[in-house]
Each structure stands twice: as C-alpha cells, then as structure tokens.
Amino acid sequence: MQVVLEAMSLPSMGVVKLDMHREFVIKVTAEEAQRRVNRWLWDEVSMLIAADPPTLVIGAQIVWRIPVYFSAPGSGRVGVVGMVDIDIQTGALMNTAKYQIEIEQCASKLAAGLPPFKPLRVASQYIPKDVPPAPKLILPKE
C-alpha cells in the first residue's frame, strides 16, 4: 500500500524532519474502495472506464485515491483519465458529479486520438457452410 501526504510543503534540499501524530481507523479496505469505484464507473460513466488499486492519501481528510483508466476495443488500455476519492471510514464517493465530468472529458480527448476501430474478419474457410439460418424470433406485443 502506498501512502501520500497531501498538502505538505517541503524544502527542495536539506534535512527534512517529519513528525506526524495521526490516528485513524480504516473501515473500508483498498479492495472494497476499488470495487465501489468500479461499480460507480460502470453504472454512471462507461463500461470502458475502470479503476486501478488505490493509494491512501493523508491530508485534511483521509481518503483512498483511486486512479481511473480508459480502455478501448482494439487498443486495450489507453490511459489514466482521472482520480476518485473515497472516505476510508464511510466508503462514500466524494464529488462524483465533478469527477464524472472530468473523467468523461479526458476519455473523450483520448478516444479522439485513437485510430478507427477495425473489427477482425473471420476467414471464409472457418465459416460453416452447412448450418441453416436460425429461425426468426417473433416477440409478443405485451
């Protein structure tokens, strides 16, 4: 697990003395936080966007910070499109409306730079010739 100390100013060179006396309880595991973000992404943003393992961020509020990446058919994993924070005690996603807009905009920019999708073609020798077409499916009006 990585830990990041947020909003801390350090000198560019020299001795750094860090005294940190913080006590907190982690009630939401890193894996659970990642699953919650994935569920939110797939329900509210896109099935092409998913979460990576989180980092514990210690700042004014202690959160799991989960990187979010965009992937595309034919290209695979394209790049990171944002971060989502989850409270380590409640498991609540923070600022989801703001994150959603930023993630969607960044993913759109990455998608615009991708080459056009070219589906794979199946060679005719592998397509069965003696299989009759499936019957037409007729659904009742109710």
C-alpha positions as CSV (number, residue, x, y, z in Angstrom):
1,M,0.0,0.0,0.0
2,Q,1.3,3.4,-0.9
3,V,0.7,6.4,1.4
4,V,0.7,10.0,0.1
5,L,0.9,13.0,2.4
6,E,-1.1,15.7,0.8
7,A,-0.8,19.5,1.1
8,M,2.7,19.4,2.7
9,S,5.4,21.8,1.7
10,L,9.0,20.5,1.9
11,P,12.3,22.3,1.1
12,S,13.9,21.3,-2.2
13,M,17.1,20.3,-0.4
14,G,18.4,19.6,3.1
15,V,17.2,17.8,6.1
16,V,13.5,17.1,6.5
17,K,12.1,16.3,9.9
18,L,8.6,14.9,9.8
19,D,6.6,14.4,13.0
20,M,3.2,13.0,12.3
21,H,0.8,12.0,15.0
22,R,-2.4,11.0,13.3
23,E,-4.6,8.2,14.4
24,F,-7.4,6.8,12.2
25,V,-9.4,3.7,11.6
26,I,-9.7,2.2,8.1
27,K,-13.2,0.8,7.8
28,V,-13.2,0.4,4.0
29,T,-10.4,-1.8,2.6
30,A,-8.4,-0.8,-0.5
31,E,-10.1,-3.6,-2.5
32,E,-13.5,-2.6,-1.4
33,A,-12.9,1.0,-2.4
34,Q,-11.7,-0.1,-5.8
35,R,-14.8,-2.3,-6.3
36,R,-17.1,0.7,-5.2
37,V,-15.4,3.0,-7.8
38,N,-15.7,0.3,-10.5
39,R,-19.4,-0.1,-9.8
40,W,-20.0,3.6,-9.9
41,L,-18.0,4.0,-13.1
42,W,-19.8,1.1,-14.9
43,D,-23.2,2.3,-13.7
44,E,-22.8,6.1,-14.2
45,V,-19.9,6.7,-16.6
46,S,-18.9,3.9,-19.0
47,M,-18.1,0.2,-19.2
48,L,-14.8,1.3,-21.0
49,I,-13.5,3.0,-17.8
50,A,-12.3,1.1,-14.8
51,A,-10.4,1.6,-11.5
52,D,-6.8,0.7,-10.5
53,P,-5.7,-0.1,-7.0
54,P,-5.9,2.9,-4.6
55,T,-3.4,4.9,-2.7
56,L,-4.0,6.1,0.9
57,V,-3.9,9.9,1.0
58,I,-3.4,11.6,4.3
59,G,-4.5,15.2,4.3
60,A,-7.2,17.3,5.8
61,Q,-9.4,14.2,5.2
62,I,-8.0,10.7,4.9
63,V,-9.2,9.0,1.7
64,W,-8.5,6.2,-0.7
65,R,-7.5,7.8,-4.0
66,I,-8.3,5.5,-6.9
67,P,-6.8,6.1,-10.4
68,V,-9.3,5.6,-13.2
69,Y,-8.2,4.4,-16.7
70,F,-9.9,4.3,-20.2
71,S,-9.6,1.3,-22.4
72,A,-10.9,0.9,-26.0
73,P,-11.6,-2.2,-28.1
74,G,-8.7,-2.9,-30.4
75,S,-6.4,-0.6,-28.5
76,G,-6.6,-2.0,-24.9
77,R,-5.7,0.3,-22.1
78,V,-5.3,3.8,-23.4
79,G,-4.5,5.9,-20.3
80,V,-5.5,7.4,-17.0
81,V,-8.4,9.7,-17.2
82,G,-8.8,10.8,-13.6
83,M,-8.9,10.0,-9.9
84,V,-11.8,9.3,-7.5
85,D,-11.6,9.7,-3.7
86,I,-13.4,7.5,-1.2
87,D,-13.7,8.2,2.5
88,I,-11.9,5.4,4.4
89,Q,-14.5,5.3,7.2
90,T,-17.8,5.6,5.4
91,G,-16.9,4.4,1.9
92,A,-18.7,7.4,0.4
93,L,-17.5,8.5,-3.0
94,M,-16.6,12.2,-2.9
95,N,-17.5,14.8,-5.6
96,T,-18.8,12.3,-8.0
97,A,-20.5,14.9,-10.3
98,K,-17.2,16.8,-10.7
99,Y,-15.2,13.6,-11.2
100,Q,-17.7,12.3,-13.8
101,I,-17.4,15.4,-15.9
102,E,-13.6,15.4,-15.7
103,I,-13.3,11.7,-16.5
104,E,-15.7,11.9,-19.5
105,Q,-13.9,14.9,-20.9
106,C,-10.4,13.3,-20.6
107,A,-11.6,10.0,-22.0
108,S,-13.2,11.8,-25.0
109,K,-9.9,13.5,-25.7
110,L,-8.0,10.2,-25.6
111,A,-10.7,8.5,-27.7
112,A,-10.4,11.2,-30.4
113,G,-6.7,10.4,-30.9
114,L,-7.3,6.7,-31.4
115,P,-7.2,5.1,-34.9
116,P,-10.6,3.9,-36.2
117,F,-11.7,0.5,-34.9
118,K,-11.3,-2.3,-37.4
119,P,-13.1,-5.4,-36.4
120,L,-11.3,-8.7,-37.2
121,R,-12.6,-10.6,-40.2
122,V,-13.2,-14.3,-40.0
123,A,-11.6,-16.2,-42.9
124,S,-14.3,-17.8,-45.1
125,Q,-12.8,-21.2,-44.7
126,Y,-13.8,-21.0,-41.0
127,I,-17.4,-20.1,-41.5
128,P,-19.6,-23.2,-41.5
129,K,-21.5,-23.7,-44.8
130,D,-23.9,-26.4,-43.8
131,V,-25.6,-24.7,-40.9
132,P,-29.1,-23.4,-41.6
133,P,-30.0,-19.9,-40.5
134,A,-31.7,-19.5,-37.2
135,P,-35.5,-19.1,-37.2
136,K,-36.8,-15.6,-37.0
137,L,-37.6,-14.5,-33.4
138,I,-41.1,-13.1,-33.0
139,L,-41.9,-11.4,-29.7
140,P,-45.4,-11.0,-28.4
141,K,-46.6,-7.3,-28.3
142,E,-47.1,-7.4,-24.5
